[in-house]
Amino acid sequence: MLQVKQADYEKISKDYRGLWQGKRSVFAGCIVKNGGTKLAVEGIDFEIIPTPEATKKSRKSRAA
């Protein structure tokens, strides 16, 4: 199963993605090279993973 980042999924035009039987769907060509017009359905063909958030580095100071 293909993993797609949430941010990448949201970049796809709303003309090419939507809902099908309550699950998110997209034309396969939008997420797979040469995927064509096959309808890819979340949970069957792909899963959307949250876009990782940048972590803040904590500065630890050493006592002199």
Order of alpha helices (4+ residues) and beta strands (2+ residues): beta-alpha-beta-beta-beta-beta
